[in-house]
C-alpha cells in the first residue's frame, strides 16, 4: 500500500507532529493495522479507505486504536488533496467520532471537530506529583486538563510518566496556561496509549478551545503546543463544534510491503 509521513501543524519538515498515512484499496484486519502502526512507531498512523465520494478514516497509536486524532486527520486530508483529488475543496471522513470535514482555507487546512467541553473536578495530590508543579484547576473530558500558572510553567515541566499512567478516568493529560506568544499554550502526554509526549495534538484542542474561549471571551484564538518540535494551531469556537486549522509538509512517500 502507498504510505506517507506528513509533518502536521507545520509549514516545513522536521517541525509539527509526524503522522503516517496509509492508503487502502480494501478493508484491512484490525490486527494488521495495529501491527503496521507499531512498526511505524509514530504517535499516530492513519488508515484511509475510499467510500464513494468520501473516505473511512481510522487512527492507531503504536499500542491502541483511538477515537479521535487531529494531526493524523490533517495529514490524511493533505494526502487526499495533494495526491488523490487536487480539485476537492472539502474532504469528508467517516470515523469513530462521526463525520469529520477538512476544508481548504487558503494555505491552511481547517478541520471541523466535535467540541469536548470539560467539567471541573477536584485537584488531587497525584495530579500535581505527576506534572511536578502546582495545578490551579483541574478539568475533565476525554483528557484531563490541568491549568498551571503561566507559559513558562508549561514549557519547563518534566512530568513523571509512570505517575501520569496512574491518574484514573482519563485518556491523556493536557497541561495548559494563558500564552505570551499565543492566546494559550499547552503540552500533551498520553503514556497510557504509548505516546509519552505528543508534539502537536489536534484532538486535545477539542477540549482546549471551549475552555479558553469562555475564559478569554474570544471565539477565534491562536494556540501553540510547546513540545520540542512545536506547532501552531488556529482555533475557532463554534459552540458544539470547533474549527482547528494548520499547515502540513510532506516528509516521506513510499510503499509498505506486507
C-alpha positions in Angstrom: 0.0 0.0 0.0 1.0 3.6 -0.5 2.5 5.1 2.6 3.3 8.7 3.5 4.7 10.6 6.5 3.4 14.1 6.9 4.5 16.7 9.4 1.2 18.3 10.6 0.7 21.7 12.0 4.0 22.8 10.4 5.0 24.7 7.3 8.3 22.8 6.9 9.6 19.3 7.6 11.1 18.4 11.0 8.5 20.5 12.8 5.0 19.9 14.0 3.7 16.3 14.5 4.6 13.3 12.4 1.7 11.2 11.2 1.8 8.1 9.0 -0.9 7.9 6.3 -1.7 4.5 4.7 -3.9 4.5 1.6 -6.0 1.3 1.5 -7.6 -0.3 -1.6 -9.8 -2.7 0.6 -10.6 -3.1 4.3 -7.7 -4.4 6.4 -7.8 -6.5 9.5 -7.6 -4.5 12.7 -4.7 -6.6 14.0 -2.7 -5.9 10.8 -3.3 -2.1 11.1 -2.2 -2.2 14.7 1.0 -4.1 13.7 1.7 -1.5 11.0 1.2 1.3 13.5 3.6 -0.3 15.9 6.1 -0.9 13.1 5.9 2.8 12.1 6.3 3.8 15.7 4.8 7.3 15.2 2.3 8.8 17.6 -0.4 8.0 15.0 -0.9 6.1 11.8 -4.0 7.0 9.8 -5.6 4.4 7.5 -7.8 5.9 4.7 -10.2 3.8 2.6 -12.3 5.4 -0.2 -16.1 5.2 0.4 -17.9 6.7 -2.6 -17.0 10.4 -2.7 -15.9 10.2 1.0 -13.4 8.2 3.0 -13.3 6.0 6.0 -10.6 7.0 8.4 -9.1 5.2 11.5 -6.2 6.1 13.7 -3.8 3.8 15.6 -1.0 4.7 18.0 1.8 2.1 18.4 -0.4 0.4 21.1 -4.1 1.1 20.6 -6.8 2.5 18.2 -8.1 5.9 19.2 -11.4 7.6 18.7 -10.2 11.0 17.6 -6.9 12.3 16.3 -6.3 15.8 14.9 -2.8 15.8 13.4 -3.3 12.5 11.5 -6.7 13.8 10.2 -4.9 16.9 8.9 -2.1 14.7 7.4 -4.7 12.5 5.8 -6.5 15.4 4.3 -3.2 16.8 3.0 -2.6 13.5 1.2 -6.1 13.4 -0.3 -5.9 17.0 -1.6 -2.3 16.5 -2.9 -2.4 13.0 -4.4 -5.9 11.7 -4.7 -8.1 14.6 -5.7 -6.5 18.1 -6.0 -9.8 19.6 -7.2 -11.5 18.9 -3.9 -12.2 21.8 -1.6 -13.6 19.7 1.2 -13.0 16.1 2.2 -15.3 14.2 4.4 -14.0 11.4 6.7 -16.2 8.8 8.4 -14.7 8.0 11.8 -15.4 6.7 15.3 -16.2 10.3 16.2 -18.7 10.7 13.4 -18.3 12.6 10.1 -15.3 15.0 10.1 -14.7 17.5 7.3 -11.5 19.2 6.4 -11.7 22.3 4.1 -9.0 24.2 2.2 -8.8 27.8 3.6 -6.1 29.5 1.6 -2.8 27.9 2.7 -4.5 26.3 5.8 -6.4 23.1 6.2 -9.4 23.6 8.5 -10.8 20.7 10.5 -14.4 20.6 11.8 -14.4 18.6 15.1 -17.0 17.9 17.8 -16.3 20.0 20.9 -15.4 18.1 24.1 -16.2 20.6 26.8 -14.6 19.7 30.1 -16.1 19.7 33.6 -14.3 21.0 36.7 -13.1 18.3 39.1 -11.0 18.4 42.3 -7.2 18.6 42.1 -5.6 15.5 43.6 -2.0 15.1 45.0 -1.3 12.5 42.3 -2.1 15.1 39.6 0.4 17.6 41.0 3.0 15.0 41.7 2.7 13.7 38.1 3.4 17.1 36.5 5.8 18.2 39.2 4.2 21.5 40.0 1.0 23.0 41.5 -2.1 23.0 39.4 -4.5 25.9 39.6 -7.5 24.0 38.3 -8.4 20.5 37.0 -11.0 19.8 34.3 -12.0 16.5 32.7 -13.4 15.5 29.3 -11.8 12.5 27.5 -8.5 14.0 28.7 -7.5 15.6 32.0 -6.8 19.3 31.6 -4.6 20.9 34.2 -4.3 24.7 34.3 -0.9 26.0 35.6 0.5 29.4 36.4 1.9 30.6 33.1 3.6 29.7 29.8 7.0 29.2 31.4 5.4 26.6 33.8 4.2 24.7 30.8 7.4 25.0 28.9 9.7 23.9 31.7 7.8 21.0 33.2 9.2 17.4 33.2 6.4 15.1 34.1 6.6 11.7 35.8 5.2 9.4 33.1 4.6 6.5 35.4 2.5 8.7 37.7 0.7 10.1 34.7 -0.3 6.5 33.8 -1.8 6.1 37.3 -4.2 9.0 37.0 -7.6 7.4 36.6 -10.5 8.1 34.3 -8.6 9.9 31.6 -7.0 9.0 28.3 -4.2 11.6 28.5 -3.1 14.7 30.3 -3.1 18.3 28.9 -1.1 20.9 30.8 -2.1 24.4 29.7 -1.7 28.1 30.5 -2.5 31.5 29.1 0.2 32.3 26.5 2.7 35.1 26.0 3.3 34.2 22.3 -0.2 33.0 21.6 -3.7 33.1 23.2 -2.9 29.9 25.0 -0.2 27.2 25.2 -0.3 23.5 26.1 1.6 20.2 26.2 0.0 16.8 25.9 1.1 13.5 27.4 -0.5 10.1 26.6 1.7 7.3 28.1 -1.3 5.0 28.5 -1.5 5.0 24.7 2.2 4.5 24.2 2.8 8.2 23.4 4.9 9.8 26.2 4.6 13.3 24.7 2.7 14.2 21.6 4.4 17.0 19.7 1.2 18.8 18.4 -2.3 17.4 19.3 -5.4 18.3 17.4 -7.8 16.3 19.5 -6.8 18.0 22.7 -7.9 21.3 21.3 -11.5 20.0 21.1 -11.3 20.5 24.9 -8.8 23.4 25.0 -10.8 25.6 22.6 -14.1 25.7 24.6 -12.2 26.0 27.8 -10.1 29.0 26.7 -12.9 30.6 24.6 -15.0 31.0 27.7 -12.1 32.2 29.8 -10.7 34.7 27.3 -14.1 35.8 25.9 -12.9 35.1 22.4 -14.2 32.7 19.7 -11.1 32.9 17.5 -7.7 32.1 19.0 -4.1 31.1 18.2 -2.6 28.2 20.1 0.9 26.9 20.4 2.0 23.5 21.6 5.3 23.8 23.4 6.9 20.4 22.6 10.4 20.2 21.3 9.2 20.1 17.7 6.4 22.7 18.4 3.4 23.7 16.3 0.8 26.4 15.8 -2.9 25.8 15.6 -5.5 28.4 14.5 -8.7 27.8 16.6 -12.3 28.8 16.4 -15.1 28.0 18.9 -18.4 27.2 17.3 -20.4 26.0 20.3 -21.0 22.3 19.8 -18.2 22.2 17.2 -14.7 23.6 17.0 -12.5 24.5 13.9 -8.8 23.7 14.1 -6.6 24.9 11.2 -3.0 24.3 10.4 -0.4 23.6 7.6 1.3 20.4 6.6 4.5 19.4 5.0 5.4 16.1 3.3 8.4 14.2 4.6 8.2 10.8 3.0 6.4 9.0 0.2 6.8 5.2 -0.1 5.2 1.8 -0.1 4.5 -0.7 2.6 5.2 -4.3 1.6 3.4 -6.8 3.9 
